[in-house]
């Protein structure tokens, strides 16, 4: 007999037991077949199961079998859909996106996508927010050819140590150019006239050190 099936039996006028009730919320076709055979064995001879009841039982068996096959197909389709959605969303890794939110500066927030995940059936992207774009400064004495400076304009050497000099900025990542030359200050906040630094005419994004989780459905722009 199938596990978890409740069968209630009664005693007929002839003294034999017969099935009076059967209950189970997760019966399979095999369970129904076993129950039908058992019911035939235990039925009250004075009240045999009629053809209509037998037909109803067979229809229930067919319905259960059909529903089980449909559930398998739907589960397979859902799995295939999730995999396809994840594969399509992975194309944005490394690209910049917007989610429609506006920053305190009144500009749309932008992010660079680092990874894509399927979380409980919903596609999510993990991205770093682009805080601002930094104008690059060419520096012949730098190992990578560009001057390394932070949001305050403080200049770092190739080892990551502060040099004491500063780039004067008009905004985050925006060096001040005066009389066609970058304004650089020394440790005493005096202008350095012979620094030799020039704008490289290129920018680099400066990122937040935190990852932001964004539903893929919320992405409004990819660039």
C-alpha positions in Angstrom: 0.0 0.0 0.0 1.3 3.5 -0.8 2.8 5.5 2.1 0.7 8.2 3.8 -2.6 6.9 2.5 -5.5 6.7 5.0 -8.1 3.9 4.5 -11.2 3.7 6.7 -12.9 0.4 6.7 -16.3 -0.7 8.0 -17.9 -4.1 8.6 -20.8 -5.2 6.4 -23.9 -7.1 7.4 -22.1 -10.3 6.3 -19.3 -9.6 8.8 -16.7 -8.8 6.2 -14.7 -5.5 6.1 -15.0 -3.1 3.2 -13.5 0.3 2.4 -15.6 3.3 3.4 -13.2 6.2 2.8 -9.8 6.8 1.3 -7.8 10.1 1.7 -4.4 11.3 0.4 -3.4 14.6 -1.2 -0.5 13.2 -3.2 -1.8 10.0 -4.8 0.0 8.7 -8.0 -1.5 6.5 -10.7 0.2 3.5 -9.2 -1.4 4.3 -5.8 -4.8 4.5 -7.4 -4.4 1.2 -9.1 -3.4 -0.4 -5.8 -6.3 1.2 -4.0 -8.7 0.0 -6.6 -7.6 -3.6 -6.3 -7.7 -3.3 -2.5 -11.1 -1.8 -2.7 -12.4 -4.6 -4.8 -11.1 -7.1 -2.3 -12.7 -5.4 0.7 -15.9 -4.1 -0.9 -19.2 -5.1 0.7 -20.8 -7.9 -1.4 -24.2 -6.4 -0.7 -23.1 -3.0 -2.1 -20.6 -3.7 -4.9 -18.9 -0.8 -6.7 -21.0 0.2 -9.7 -19.7 0.9 -13.2 -20.1 4.7 -12.8 -17.9 4.7 -9.7 -15.3 2.6 -11.5 -15.4 5.0 -14.4 -15.0 7.9 -12.1 -12.0 6.3 -10.4 -10.4 5.7 -13.8 -10.9 9.3 -14.9 -9.3 10.5 -11.6 -6.3 8.2 -12.4 -6.0 9.7 -15.9 -6.3 13.2 -14.6 -3.6 12.7 -12.0 -1.2 11.2 -14.6 -1.9 14.1 -17.0 -1.3 16.7 -14.3 2.0 15.1 -13.2 3.3 15.1 -16.8 2.2 18.7 -17.2 4.0 19.7 -14.0 7.2 18.0 -15.3 7.0 19.9 -18.6 6.4 23.2 -16.9 9.3 22.7 -14.5 11.5 21.9 -17.4 10.3 25.0 -19.3 10.9 27.1 -16.2 14.5 25.8 -15.8 15.2 26.4 -19.5 13.8 29.9 -19.3 15.9 30.8 -16.2 19.1 29.5 -17.9 18.3 31.4 -21.0 17.6 34.6 -19.1 20.8 34.3 -17.1 22.8 33.7 -20.3 21.2 36.7 -22.0 21.8 38.9 -19.0 25.5 37.9 -18.8 26.2 39.9 -21.9 26.1 43.1 -19.8 29.1 42.1 -17.6 31.7 44.7 -17.9 29.3 47.2 -19.4 27.9 50.4 -17.9 24.2 50.6 -16.9 21.7 53.0 -15.4 18.7 52.1 -13.2 16.8 55.3 -13.4 17.9 56.6 -10.0 19.3 60.1 -9.7 22.3 61.0 -7.5 22.6 64.0 -5.1 24.3 65.9 -7.9 21.1 65.6 -10.0 22.8 63.2 -12.5 21.6 59.7 -13.3 23.5 57.1 -11.3 25.7 54.9 -13.5 27.3 51.5 -12.7 29.7 49.0 -14.2 28.4 45.4 -14.0 30.8 42.9 -12.4 28.6 39.8 -12.3 25.1 38.5 -12.9 23.1 36.0 -10.7 19.8 34.2 -10.6 18.4 34.7 -7.1 15.1 32.9 -6.5 14.2 33.0 -10.1 15.0 36.7 -10.6 18.0 37.9 -12.5 20.1 40.3 -10.5 23.3 42.2 -11.5 26.1 43.1 -9.1 27.6 46.4 -10.1 30.0 49.1 -8.8 28.6 52.7 -8.9 30.7 55.2 -10.9 31.2 58.1 -8.5 32.7 60.4 -11.0 35.0 60.6 -14.1 38.6 61.6 -13.4 40.6 63.6 -16.0 43.9 61.9 -16.5 47.1 63.8 -16.1 50.2 62.7 -18.0 53.3 62.3 -15.9 56.7 61.3 -17.3 58.0 60.3 -13.9 55.1 57.9 -13.2 55.4 54.2 -13.8 52.1 54.0 -15.7 52.5 57.3 -17.5 49.7 59.0 -15.5 49.6 61.0 -12.3 47.9 59.3 -9.4 45.7 61.6 -7.4 42.6 61.3 -5.2 39.3 63.2 -4.8 41.1 65.9 -2.8 43.8 66.3 -5.4 46.6 64.8 -3.3 49.3 63.3 -5.5 50.7 59.8 -4.8 54.0 58.3 -6.0 54.4 55.0 -7.8 54.5 53.2 -4.3 51.2 54.7 -3.2 52.7 57.3 -0.8 51.6 60.9 -0.7 54.2 63.3 -2.2 52.9 66.4 -0.4 51.9 68.0 -3.7 48.3 68.7 -4.8 46.4 69.1 -8.0 44.0 72.0 -7.7 40.5 70.8 -8.6 37.4 72.6 -9.7 35.3 69.5 -8.9 35.9 65.7 -8.3 38.4 64.6 -10.9 38.5 68.0 -12.7 41.9 69.7 -12.5 42.1 73.5 -12.7 43.9 74.8 -15.8 45.2 78.4 -15.4 47.0 80.2 -18.3 47.0 77.0 -20.2 48.8 75.1 -17.4 47.6 72.7 -14.7 47.7 74.3 -11.2 49.9 72.2 -8.9 50.7 73.2 -5.3 53.7 72.1 -3.2 53.7 71.1 0.5 53.4 74.8 1.5 50.5 75.3 -0.8 52.7 77.4 -3.1 52.2 77.1 -6.9 54.7 74.8 -8.6 55.7 76.4 -12.0 58.0 73.7 -13.4 56.0 70.5 -12.8 55.6 69.4 -16.4 52.2 67.8 -15.9 49.7 68.0 -18.7 46.1 66.8 -19.3 46.0 63.5 -21.2 42.6 64.3 -22.8 41.1 61.1 -21.4 39.1 60.1 -18.4 38.9 57.1 -16.1 35.9 56.2 -13.9 36.3 56.3 -10.1 34.2 53.6 -8.4 32.6 53.0 -5.1 34.3 50.3 -3.1 30.9 48.6 -2.6 28.9 46.3 -4.9 25.2 47.3 -5.5 22.6 44.7 -6.3 20.2 45.8 -9.1 17.3 43.7 -10.5 18.0 43.2 -14.2 14.4 44.3 -15.0 15.2 47.7 -13.4 18.0 48.5 -15.9 17.0 51.5 -18.0 20.2 52.0 -20.1 23.2 49.9 -21.2 26.2 51.7 -22.7 
